[in-house]
């Protein structure tokens, strides 16, 4: 039976040891790992493929990737995802948050808006505002605290539920890799525009206990005017090993981020001066708490069980002047004050349980693996919006009177899944799976006031539904280190809260409104050749049916919230990494790797509602070409990395508007090219220094347009910036 390389160095990455910085290491092989925390721990590579099984999770047959953060050569201080995920082909990144906390990524023609087309998790549990009704990830962990990032596309929907994009799972450090009762870590960073970050951690292992805790403070002025921010985050985890078979982990993360929002610009203003801001009174504040209790039990040599109890307790507050960017925010000549701002407040209170079991069994002469699990979830979102705020300039969420909109959204979910690895022979495995979902969503409350002051009550809307999702994957091991893989998996996206709060005076919710459903299809070839070449080349189809939108039916004046049509994304995702020094037996004094990741996506609307007109048009926010390439050179204690990124032009709306509107809300988003460089010097095993220049050639570009918050208008990305980090482990 094939031995699957898990902790293997797959021809890339970094090991900082003694006198030389090697970009490769010896291979350690295993086929499945019972402890999820060890994956990638001993790897010297920043990118590798997930093993077939980790803990109670099956990754065989799926399009997946593992990013080991210690080995990433890029700016992790600001969570610069174009560098962190450079080797994952086709990842589209929105770059408009200078703090880096609100990460926006997507793939295969989906929207990067706060990563809401991915199922975003931390240590295996949800951290989005509401994964069913409002899946925006307002919080993402500090990457200094992340041991690895797991990315699963396509068939990941069977084990994790929504969304179409798959899974993003941030695995935090937990102290299990430490060998002393007390170890200290510190990383002090500074950079352009007043950037300062202080990350300090303590952890260790003593007998049956291992623990880890950190506090992180980040602040800066931002590249644009009116872009100040700060973030304070604290985390603590402790694990007690009751026996050699049973352990219990308790952990909690709390993060508070406050940022000044500079607002958007028109296209002409971006060309004139992309650093300017026409909004100085807009503020955004997020407090996020994620407690969890995790139990792991090895029932016997063939069976292990994992259960997570978790919660998301979040608050999102915004205050700002939100009229189109063409309307100046100036002092009112009649009152002598600024005009009142708009205040909106959200509270998220979500609680869940997930329990999974994995067992190995023999069928004929082959060992097979069965994974099964259940999920229980309940979430409440309380939304108070459009309050009349102060005329001041600082962060102030006090209002006059009541919020016109005061709505409570609820979502409940019960789910179960079963997935099995059938080993047909030494080379071929088949992985079928099925998932059952029951979802309930409801909205109630006030949606405004009429002209005479009466409350406008929200339409009494509730949706209950259940359905099955099915999928199948396969792997054929061509050699011990290369394989052909394929999978087909159904996916869905539940009706969003925003689709349940239609104002009764202007909008009508279609009583037949349905969840978006569709499928992902992958077919590819991946692996490594000796110790100098690693690759993963695949094609995909993503079918997205029943997309939800708003139209105005013929003969009416009201907007109808309904299923407006379907879209189809087809493309190629290719990654290759080559080490010429190893391939040609060059002297070991230095090492060199070259990589390229390329995503081609043809995303078009393939059908539409009879009152819509989008068929054949390109899907918005879906670049056709995304290319990232780089070179890493290691010499003695030095490591230098150069990285290039190209992202093709995209439309910002489904109508494929080319000429920008005067307010900057719609229009073509031009293609752009960015170059980043990073240099690392390893003093010894305890100290190192890293620095870099982002956007080396100071390109002017923007990655998104917004019709509302945090715009409206085009939102410029940062120009050239630098950072320097000093790290010590004691």
C-alpha distance (Angstrom), angle and dihedral (degrees) to the residues before:
residue distance angle dihedral
X1 . . .
X2 3.78 . .
X3 3.79 116.9 .
X4 3.79 107.5 -137.1
X5 3.79 117.5 -141.3
X6 3.78 109.1 -126.9
X7 3.75 110.9 154.8
X8 3.78 88.8 27.7
X9 3.71 122.3 132.3
X10 3.75 101.6 -122.4
X11 3.75 98.8 -157.9
X12 3.76 97.7 -74.7
X13 3.73 141.7 67.1
X14 3.75 136.5 63.8
X15 3.76 139.8 -74.4
X16 3.75 116.9 -176.6
X17 3.78 107.4 -157.6
X18 3.75 133.8 152.4
X19 3.78 110.1 -57.6
X20 3.79 102.0 -12.0
X21 3.76 135.0 54.9
X22 3.79 104.0 -146.1
X23 3.76 121.9 -163.0
X24 3.77 93.3 -153.4
X25 3.79 141.4 41.8
X26 3.74 141.4 -173.3
X27 3.77 119.0 -70.5
X28 3.79 121.6 -105.6
X29 3.78 112.1 -165.8
X30 3.75 134.1 -157.5
X31 3.75 135.4 142.7
X32 3.78 103.1 -140.1
X33 3.75 135.6 4.3
X34 3.80 125.4 -145.6
X35 3.80 94.3 -159.3
X36 3.78 114.1 63.4
X37 3.80 92.8 -160.4
X38 3.80 95.6 67.4
X39 3.79 97.7 61.5
X40 3.77 108.1 114.1
X41 3.80 93.7 -3.6
X42 3.80 95.2 119.6
X43 3.78 94.9 31.2
X44 3.78 119.8 118.2
X45 3.81 91.3 -161.2
X46 3.80 127.5 90.2
X47 3.83 91.7 -150.9
X48 3.77 131.1 41.6
X49 3.76 142.4 141.5
X50 3.79 119.9 -94.1
X51 3.82 117.1 -109.6
X52 3.79 120.5 -109.4
X53 3.81 91.9 -101.2
X54 3.80 133.1 17.0
X55 3.78 117.3 179.3
X56 3.81 105.1 -45.6
X57 3.82 94.9 -23.8
X58 3.81 126.6 101.6
X59 3.81 117.4 -146.2
X60 3.81 99.0 164.4
X61 3.80 114.4 124.2
X62 3.80 93.6 13.2
X63 3.79 130.6 116.2
X64 3.79 99.9 -112.6
X65 3.78 145.3 151.2
X66 3.78 137.8 -168.3
X67 3.82 122.3 -148.1
X68 3.84 114.6 -160.9
X69 3.79 104.2 -154.3
X70 3.81 99.0 -156.8
X71 3.79 88.3 63.5
X72 3.81 98.8 45.4
X73 3.79 110.8 116.0
X74 3.79 101.3 -152.4
X75 3.78 145.3 75.3
X76 3.80 106.1 -56.9
X77 3.81 92.4 160.1
X78 3.81 90.2 81.1
X79 3.83 95.5 30.0
X80 3.82 90.3 -112.4
X81 3.79 97.5 -169.3
X82 3.81 97.6 -174.8
X83 3.81 85.6 68.1
X84 3.81 98.7 36.2
X85 3.81 93.3 51.2
X86 3.79 97.6 31.4
X87 3.81 92.7 121.3
X88 3.82 95.0 51.8
X89 3.82 104.6 87.4
X90 3.78 121.2 -128.3
X91 3.81 99.5 15.0
X92 3.81 109.2 151.0
X93 3.82 113.6 -155.1
X94 3.79 128.7 -162.6
X95 3.81 110.3 -146.7
X96 3.80 111.2 -165.0
X97 3.83 105.7 104.6
X98 3.83 112.3 85.9
X99 3.81 92.6 -166.2
X100 3.82 92.3 58.3
X101 3.80 92.6 -141.7
X102 3.80 95.4 111.1
X103 3.79 101.6 60.8
X104 3.80 117.3 -168.5
X105 3.81 115.8 -165.9
X106 3.79 136.2 149.6
X107 3.80 142.3 158.9
X108 3.79 141.1 -155.7
X109 3.79 96.8 32.8
X110 3.81 97.0 -50.2
X111 3.80 126.5 132.8
X112 3.84 118.2 -92.1
X113 3.82 92.1 -152.2
X114 3.83 101.6 143.8
X115 3.82 87.4 -35.1
X116 3.81 89.8 -74.6
X117 3.80 95.1 153.6
X118 3.82 89.2 61.0
X119 3.79 125.6 71.5
X120 3.83 96.3 -119.9
X121 3.81 115.7 -155.5
X122 3.78 141.4 168.6
X123 3.80 117.6 -148.2
X124 3.79 87.9 -13.2
X125 3.82 100.0 -52.8
X126 3.82 133.6 98.0
X127 3.81 121.4 -86.8
X128 3.84 101.5 166.6
X129 3.81 121.1 108.4
X130 3.81 90.0 -101.8
X131 3.82 119.1 -19.8
X132 3.81 91.6 -148.5
X133 3.80 108.8 34.4
X134 3.80 103.5 20.2
X135 3.83 111.4 13.0
X136 3.81 97.4 175.7
X137 3.81 113.7 136.1
X138 3.81 102.9 -138.1
X139 3.78 88.6 168.0
X140 3.80 130.4 48.6
X141 3.82 123.7 170.7
X142 3.80 124.7 -104.2
X143 3.78 105.9 -93.2
X144 3.82 92.1 -136.2
X145 3.82 85.9 68.6
X146 3.81 94.6 47.6
X147 3.79 118.6 97.4
X148 3.81 94.0 -170.9
X149 3.80 143.8 -16.3
X150 3.79 119.8 -132.9
X151 3.80 117.5 -154.2
X152 3.81 119.5 -170.3
X153 3.78 122.2 174.6
X154 3.78 133.6 -174.5
X155 3.78 109.8 3.0
X156 3.82 92.3 35.5
X157 3.83 87.5 92.6
X158 3.82 90.5 77.0
X159 3.80 94.9 61.5
X160 3.80 99.5 32.0
X161 3.80 108.2 27.2
X162 3.81 120.5 -138.5
X163 2.99 139.6 50.9
X164 3.83 134.5 62.9
X165 3.80 91.6 -137.6
X166 3.79 95.3 60.4
X167 3.81 129.1 -134.1
X168 3.80 135.7 -25.8
X169 3.81 110.3 -175.3
X170 3.81 121.9 -178.4
X171 3.82 110.3 -156.9
X172 3.81 110.0 -159.5
X173 3.78 127.3 -150.0
X174 3.81 112.9 -93.8
X175 3.80 106.5 178.8
X176 3.81 95.7 -107.3
X177 3.81 90.9 117.6
X178 3.81 92.7 56.2
X179 3.79 121.1 98.3
X180 3.82 103.1 -161.8
X181 3.82 132.4 65.4
X182 3.80 90.0 -115.7
X183 3.78 128.7 24.8
X184 3.79 126.6 167.3
X185 3.78 129.8 -150.5
X186 3.78 129.4 -173.1
X187 3.78 133.2 174.6
X188 3.79 120.3 -176.9
X189 3.80 117.1 -170.9
X190 3.76 136.5 177.7
X191 3.76 135.1 173.0
X192 3.78 150.0 144.2
X193 3.79 123.3 -17.4
X194 3.79 95.2 21.0
X195 3.80 95.2 -56.3
X196 3.79 113.0 171.6
X197 3.79 127.2 167.4
X198 3.79 127.4 177.7
X199 3.81 117.0 -171.9
X200 3.82 117.0 -179.0
X201 3.79 126.5 173.7
X202 3.78 141.8 173.9
X203 3.78 126.3 -164.5
X204 3.73 144.5 143.9
X205 3.75 151.1 151.8
X206 3.79 126.7 -109.2
X207 3.77 120.9 169.2
X208 3.78 109.6 -57.0
X209 3.80 94.8 -5.5
X210 3.77 132.5 79.6
X211 3.79 124.2 172.7
X212 3.79 143.5 171.3
X213 3.80 133.5 -169.2
X214 3.78 134.4 172.4
X215 3.78 142.6 177.5
X216 3.79 120.1 -154.2
X217 3.79 128.4 -170.2
X218 3.79 121.5 -173.2
X219 3.79 129.2 175.6
X220 3.77 139.5 160.7
X221 3.79 146.2 149.2
X222 3.79 96.0 -118.8
X223 3.80 127.6 -128.4
X224 3.81 93.1 -91.6
X225 3.78 125.4 60.0
X226 3.81 115.2 -91.8
X227 3.81 93.1 22.6
X228 3.79 103.4 121.1
X229 3.78 116.9 149.1
X230 3.75 144.2 167.4
X231 3.78 134.2 -171.6
X232 3.80 130.6 -167.9
X233 3.79 119.5 -171.8
X234 3.76 133.9 173.8
X235 3.79 130.2 -174.8
X236 3.78 136.1 -179.8
X237 3.80 131.3 179.9
X238 3.79 131.6 173.5
X239 3.80 129.1 -177.6
X240 3.79 125.5 -164.0
X241 3.81 118.6 -163.2
X242 3.81 101.8 -149.2
X243 3.80 91.9 -179.4
X244 3.79 135.2 -10.8
X245 3.81 86.1 -89.5
X246 3.81 105.2 40.5
X247 3.81 131.4 53.7
X248 3.79 134.7 167.4
X249 3.81 126.2 -155.5
X250 3.80 127.7 -165.3
X251 3.79 119.5 -170.7
X252 3.79 141.7 163.2
X253 3.80 134.8 -172.8
X254 3.80 125.6 -167.7
X255 3.78 124.1 -176.4
X256 3.80 133.0 177.6
X257 3.78 121.3 -170.4
X258 3.80 127.3 178.5
X259 3.77 122.0 -179.7
X260 3.75 138.0 172.8
X261 3.79 110.1 -125.9
X262 3.83 114.0 -140.7
X263 3.79 93.5 -163.9
X264 3.77 127.2 -139.7
X265 3.78 134.6 -60.5
X266 3.76 137.6 -143.9
X267 3.81 116.7 -106.4
X268 3.79 90.6 -106.0
X269 3.79 90.8 53.2
X270 3.82 91.3 49.9
X271 3.81 89.4 55.5
X272 3.79 92.0 44.2
X273 3.83 97.5 48.9
X274 3.78 120.2 -21.4
X275 3.82 91.8 -169.2
X276 3.79 94.4 62.3
X277 3.79 121.9 103.7
X278 3.79 129.9 -159.8
X279 3.81 93.8 -169.0
X280 3.81 120.2 68.6
X281 3.82 99.4 157.4
X282 3.81 101.8 57.5
X283 3.81 117.1 110.3
X284 3.76 136.5 176.2
X285 3.82 126.5 -164.0
X286 3.81 128.6 -176.3
X287 3.81 128.2 -178.9
X288 3.80 115.3 -174.4
X289 3.82 129.5 -177.1
X290 3.80 122.8 -177.5
X291 3.82 115.9 -178.5
X292 3.81 120.0 178.9
X293 3.79 141.8 175.9
X294 3.82 116.1 -155.9
X295 3.82 127.4 -170.6
X296 3.81 125.2 -168.2
X297 3.79 121.5 -170.9
X298 3.81 128.0 179.5
X299 3.81 99.2 -152.9
X300 3.80 93.0 -174.0
X301 3.79 138.9 -31.8
X302 3.82 90.7 -70.1
X303 3.80 104.1 35.8
X304 3.80 134.0 59.3
X305 3.78 132.0 174.9
X306 3.81 132.8 -157.1
X307 3.80 128.5 -171.9
X308 3.81 128.4 -177.9
X309 3.80 128.3 -166.8
X310 3.78 109.7 -169.4
X311 3.77 145.3 161.7
X312 3.79 139.6 -164.1
X313 3.79 115.2 -149.4
X314 3.77 108.2 -179.5
X315 3.79 139.8 165.2
X316 3.80 123.3 -166.4
X317 3.80 118.5 -172.5
X318 3.79 129.3 177.7
X319 3.78 134.2 178.3
X320 3.76 124.8 178.8
X321 3.76 152.9 118.0
X322 3.78 101.8 -89.1
X323 3.80 106.6 178.6
X324 3.84 117.2 123.0
X325 3.79 113.4 -65.2
X326 3.82 88.8 -113.6
X327 3.83 87.6 69.3
X328 3.79 109.4 80.4
X329 3.80 119.8 -131.6
X330 3.80 97.9 -134.5
X331 3.80 138.4 144.8
X332 3.80 112.2 -76.1
X333 3.81 107.1 -117.0
X334 3.81 91.8 -147.9
X335 3.83 98.1 51.5
X336 3.78 100.4 26.9
X337 3.82 88.8 -130.9
X338 3.76 137.2 90.4
X339 3.80 116.4 -91.8
X340 3.80 117.8 -93.4
X341 3.78 117.8 -84.5
X342 3.80 128.5 -134.0
X343 3.81 119.1 -109.1
X344 3.81 123.5 -159.5
X345 3.80 125.2 177.4
X346 3.81 129.5 -170.4
X347 3.79 128.8 -173.7
X348 3.81 121.9 -167.2
X349 3.80 121.0 -163.8
X350 3.79 110.9 175.4
X351 3.81 130.8 165.3
X352 3.77 129.9 -175.9
X353 3.78 149.1 167.0
X354 3.79 128.0 -154.5
X355 3.78 123.2 -177.2
X356 3.81 123.9 -176.8
X357 3.77 136.0 178.3
X358 3.78 130.9 -167.8
X359 3.77 124.9 -167.5
X360 3.79 134.1 179.7
X361 3.79 119.5 -142.4
X362 3.78 137.5 170.2
X363 3.78 123.2 -117.2
X364 3.78 112.3 -179.6
X365 3.79 106.1 -38.6
X366 3.80 96.4 -30.1
X367 3.79 130.6 87.3
X368 3.82 113.2 -129.6
X369 3.80 131.6 -169.4
X370 3.80 130.2 -138.3
X371 3.80 123.4 -166.2
X372 3.81 122.5 -174.2
X373 3.77 135.6 165.9
X374 3.78 149.6 164.0
X375 3.79 133.4 -139.3
X376 3.81 131.9 -158.3
X377 3.79 119.9 -174.4
X378 3.79 140.0 168.4
X379 3.78 126.6 178.4
X380 3.80 137.2 178.9
X381 3.79 124.6 -165.1
X382 3.81 117.5 -168.8
X383 3.79 111.5 -163.2
X384 3.80 124.6 -170.2
X385 3.78 109.5 177.5
X386 3.80 145.0 173.4
X387 3.80 96.2 23.5
X388 3.81 118.1 167.6
X389 3.78 103.3 -110.0
X390 3.77 135.5 -169.7
X391 3.78 128.9 -66.9
X392 3.81 91.1 -127.6
X393 3.78 130.7 109.0
X394 3.82 104.8 -129.0
X395 3.78 132.4 73.7
X396 3.82 105.2 -66.5
X397 3.81 124.0 150.7
X398 3.81 97.7 -179.1
X399 3.80 113.9 121.2
X400 3.79 140.5 -165.0
X401 3.81 112.4 -113.1
X402 3.80 119.3 -26.1
X403 3.76 134.3 -28.5
X404 3.83 106.0 -100.0
X405 3.79 89.5 -139.2
X406 3.78 117.4 50.0
X407 3.81 108.9 163.6
X408 3.79 135.3 163.5
X409 3.81 118.7 -153.3
X410 3.77 121.5 -167.7
X411 3.78 130.7 -169.3
X412 3.78 129.5 -176.6
X413 3.77 128.1 -176.4
X414 3.78 139.7 -175.3
X415 3.78 117.6 -177.3
X416 3.79 139.5 168.1
X417 3.79 132.5 -176.2
X418 3.80 140.5 -174.8
X419 3.80 125.2 -165.5
X420 3.80 128.4 174.0
X421 3.80 137.3 -167.1
X422 3.81 109.6 -145.0
X423 3.81 111.8 -168.4
X424 3.78 104.7 -152.3
X425 3.80 93.0 -178.7
X426 3.79 139.1 -33.0
X427 3.82 92.0 -63.9
X428 3.81 108.6 30.3
X429 3.81 128.6 63.9
X430 3.82 128.2 174.6
X431 3.83 121.2 -157.7
X432 3.84 115.1 -166.9
X433 3.79 121.7 175.5
X434 3.77 144.2 173.4
X435 3.80 134.7 -162.2
X436 3.80 131.0 -163.9
X437 3.81 119.8 -153.7
X438 3.80 132.0 -170.3
X439 3.79 114.1 -176.7
X440 3.77 132.6 179.4
X441 3.80 123.1 -173.2
X442 3.79 129.1 176.1
X443 3.79 141.1 169.2
X444 3.80 130.5 -160.9
X445 3.78 138.8 162.1
X446 3.77 142.4 64.6
X447 3.79 120.4 -28.3
X448 3.79 98.6 -174.0
X449 3.79 143.1 -58.3
X450 3.79 129.3 -76.2
X451 3.82 123.0 -125.7
X452 3.82 90.3 -91.8
X453 3.80 92.8 49.8
X454 3.80 99.8 -101.3
X455 3.79 119.1 141.4
X456 3.78 117.1 -103.1
X457 3.76 104.4 -143.6
X458 3.76 119.9 -148.7
X459 3.76 117.6 -108.2
X460 3.78 107.1 -92.0
X461 3.78 96.4 -108.3
X462 3.78 127.5 174.1
X463 3.78 129.9 158.3
X464 3.79 126.6 -164.2
X465 3.78 122.1 177.3
X466 3.77 142.7 147.3
X467 3.77 132.4 -162.9
X468 3.79 146.0 157.9
X469 3.79 127.9 -110.6
X470 3.78 120.8 -160.6
X471 3.76 135.8 -172.4
X472 3.76 144.7 162.3
X473 3.79 133.9 -155.2
X474 3.78 136.0 -175.4
X475 3.79 141.5 -168.9
X476 3.78 128.3 -162.2
X477 3.80 113.2 -166.9
X478 3.79 105.4 -142.3
X479 3.80 90.7 -179.3
X480 3.79 134.7 -8.0
X481 3.79 89.7 -84.5
X482 3.82 105.9 29.6
X483 3.79 132.3 60.3
X484 3.77 144.8 175.7
X485 3.81 112.5 -131.0
X486 3.77 135.9 -174.8
X487 3.78 137.3 172.0
X488 3.76 141.9 175.3
X489 3.78 120.8 -163.5
X490 3.78 136.0 169.7
X491 3.81 116.8 -129.9
X492 3.78 138.7 -176.5
X493 3.79 143.3 -165.6
X494 3.81 116.0 -150.2
X495 3.79 122.8 -131.1
X496 3.82 107.0 -82.7
X497 3.80 125.7 -124.7
X498 3.79 89.5 -116.2
X499 3.80 88.5 62.6
X500 3.81 90.7 56.2
X501 3.82 98.4 52.9
X502 3.79 101.0 65.4
X503 3.83 112.4 156.6
X504 3.83 104.6 -113.0
X505 3.80 92.2 -140.5
X506 3.80 95.0 58.1
X507 3.81 110.0 13.5
X508 3.78 136.2 51.5
X509 3.80 123.3 -159.1
X510 3.78 111.7 -139.7
X511 3.83 106.7 -118.5
X512 3.82 86.5 -143.7
X513 3.83 93.3 54.4
X514 3.81 108.4 144.4
X515 3.79 138.0 -166.1
X516 3.77 115.7 -96.2
X517 3.78 111.3 -103.7
X518 3.77 136.6 178.7
X519 3.77 141.6 116.5
X520 3.80 147.1 -97.1
X521 3.79 122.0 -133.6
X522 3.83 123.0 -169.0
X523 3.79 133.3 -179.9
X524 3.78 122.5 173.8
X525 3.78 153.8 137.7
X526 3.81 122.1 -125.3
X527 3.76 143.5 160.9
X528 3.76 141.3 90.0
X529 3.79 136.9 -76.8
X530 3.78 112.8 -139.6
X531 3.78 110.3 -54.6
X532 3.80 100.5 -47.2
X533 3.83 109.3 59.6
X534 3.79 133.0 52.3
X535 3.80 125.2 173.5
X536 3.79 146.2 165.5
X537 3.81 117.6 -173.8
X538 3.79 120.8 173.6
X539 3.77 146.3 152.8
X540 3.80 125.7 -137.1
X541 3.78 145.1 -171.0
X542 3.79 122.1 -158.9
X543 3.79 115.3 -169.7
X544 3.83 113.4 -165.6
X545 3.82 112.0 -171.7
X546 3.80 129.9 -177.3
X547 3.79 95.4 22.5
X548 3.80 109.3 -170.4
X549 3.80 121.2 -126.9
X550 3.79 145.2 131.2
X551 3.80 126.5 -91.1
X552 3.80 135.7 167.4
X553 3.83 107.2 -126.6
X554 3.77 117.7 -137.4
X555 3.77 112.8 -87.3
X556 3.82 95.8 19.8
X557 3.80 137.0 89.6
X558 3.81 98.4 -152.6
X559 3.79 123.7 90.9
X560 3.80 115.0 -118.1
X561 3.82 117.7 -143.6
X562 3.79 101.3 -148.3
X563 3.80 146.5 127.0
X564 3.80 101.6 -67.4
X565 3.80 100.4 -173.5
X566 3.77 145.9 -76.2
X567 3.78 139.8 -69.7
X568 3.78 133.7 -153.5
X569 3.81 124.8 -153.3
X570 3.79 119.1 -166.9
X571 3.74 127.1 174.8
X572 3.78 156.3 113.7
X573 3.80 129.5 -86.4
X574 3.78 115.2 -165.5
X575 3.80 132.7 176.2
X576 3.79 127.1 175.8
X577 3.79 131.4 169.7
X578 3.78 123.9 -172.7
X579 3.80 131.4 -170.8
X580 3.84 106.2 -160.9
X581 3.81 93.0 -179.8
X582 3.80 90.3 62.1
X583 3.79 94.7 38.0
X584 3.80 93.1 55.8
X585 3.82 97.6 32.9
X586 3.79 94.2 -115.6
X587 3.82 119.9 -179.4
X588 3.80 112.7 -73.4
X589 3.80 93.8 -127.0
X590 3.81 89.6 96.3
X591 3.76 137.4 15.4
X592 3.78 132.4 -150.2
X593 3.77 135.1 -167.0
X594 3.79 131.2 -178.7
X595 3.80 123.4 -164.4
X596 3.77 138.6 -178.4
X597 3.80 130.5 -174.4
X598 3.78 119.7 -174.7
X599 3.77 132.2 -179.3
X600 3.79 123.8 -169.0
X601 3.81 115.0 -171.0
X602 3.79 127.9 179.8
X603 3.82 102.1 -171.6
X604 3.80 116.4 175.9
X605 3.76 138.9 159.2
X606 3.78 105.7 -103.7
X607 3.78 100.1 -174.7
X608 3.76 139.9 6.8
X609 3.78 146.4 -164.9
X610 3.80 114.6 -88.1
X611 3.82 89.7 -108.3
X612 3.82 95.4 47.1
X613 3.78 129.0 77.1
X614 3.79 109.3 -155.9
X615 3.80 104.1 108.5
X616 3.80 111.3 131.2
X617 3.80 94.2 11.1
X618 3.77 122.2 121.3
X619 3.77 119.8 -98.2
X620 3.79 112.4 -108.2
X621 3.83 120.2 -108.4
X622 3.82 90.8 18.9
X623 3.84 112.8 123.1
X624 3.78 113.5 -157.0
X625 3.80 93.4 -145.6
X626 3.82 130.6 35.4
X627 3.80 116.4 171.7
X628 3.78 126.6 176.6
X629 3.78 122.6 175.5
X630 3.75 136.0 166.8
X631 3.78 150.8 170.5
X632 3.80 126.2 -139.6
X633 3.79 121.2 -166.3
X634 3.80 122.6 -171.7
X635 3.81 122.4 -166.4
X636 3.81 121.0 171.7
X637 3.82 105.3 -57.4
X638 3.81 94.8 -11.2
X639 3.77 130.4 90.7
X640 3.81 124.4 -174.5
X641 3.82 125.0 -172.4
X642 3.81 128.7 -172.1
X643 3.79 118.6 -171.0
X644 3.80 131.8 -174.8
X645 3.81 126.0 -164.5
X646 3.79 128.8 -168.8
X647 3.81 122.3 -177.3
X648 3.78 119.8 -177.3
X649 3.79 126.7 -131.4
X650 3.80 119.4 -78.9
X651 3.75 138.5 -168.0
X652 3.79 117.2 -118.8
X653 3.81 97.0 -151.4
X654 3.79 138.8 38.1
X655 3.81 91.3 -113.1
X656 3.84 88.7 64.4
X657 3.80 93.6 -126.7
X658 3.81 108.9 -167.0
X659 3.81 104.9 -179.4
X660 3.82 109.0 67.6
X661 3.77 116.0 -114.6
X662 3.79 116.3 -117.6
X663 3.82 91.3 -107.0
X664 3.82 93.8 49.6
X665 3.80 93.7 -122.5
X666 3.82 95.9 119.0
X667 3.77 136.5 25.3
X668 3.76 141.1 85.0
X669 3.82 117.9 -41.0
X670 3.82 105.0 -142.8
X671 3.80 124.1 -129.0
X672 3.79 117.0 -100.3
X673 3.82 141.1 -164.9
X674 3.82 124.6 -149.0
X675 3.80 132.3 -174.6
X676 3.83 123.4 -161.6
X677 3.81 130.0 -177.9
X678 3.82 130.8 -166.0
X679 3.81 132.0 -172.7
X680 3.83 125.1 -166.0
X681 3.80 128.7 -171.3
X682 3.81 119.3 -168.0
X683 3.80 108.9 -154.7
X684 3.81 94.2 -177.3
X685 3.79 139.1 -46.3
X686 3.80 92.0 -61.1
X687 3.80 106.5 39.4
X688 3.79 136.3 45.9
X689 3.76 139.1 158.3
X690 3.80 127.6 -146.6
X691 3.77 131.3 -174.4
X692 3.75 138.1 168.7
X693 3.77 150.9 171.4
X694 3.78 117.5 -127.3
X695 3.81 118.2 -157.1
X696 3.79 90.6 11.2
X697 3.81 95.6 -168.2
X698 3.83 94.0 45.0
X699 3.81 95.4 -119.8
X700 3.79 119.5 -171.8
X701 3.78 113.6 -133.7
X702 3.78 144.5 131.5
X703 3.79 129.9 -145.3
X704 3.80 102.8 -161.1
X705 3.76 147.7 23.5
X706 3.80 122.8 -146.7
X707 3.78 130.7 -156.1
X708 3.80 91.4 -161.4
X709 3.78 136.8 -5.2
X710 3.04 127.1 36.8
X711 3.80 86.5 21.2
X712 2.87 142.8 -7.3
X713 3.79 100.7 -145.9
X714 3.79 136.3 18.9
X715 3.82 113.1 -23.7
X716 3.83 111.8 -146.4
X717 3.79 120.7 -142.0
X718 3.81 122.2 -133.4
X719 3.78 123.3 -75.0
X720 3.79 122.2 -142.4
X721 3.81 114.2 -29.2
X722 3.79 136.1 165.0
X723 3.80 135.8 -149.2
X724 3.81 136.5 -170.4
X725 3.82 124.0 -165.1
X726 3.80 129.6 -169.2
X727 3.80 115.2 -162.5
X728 3.79 131.3 -172.0
X729 3.81 133.2 177.9
X730 3.79 117.6 -166.1
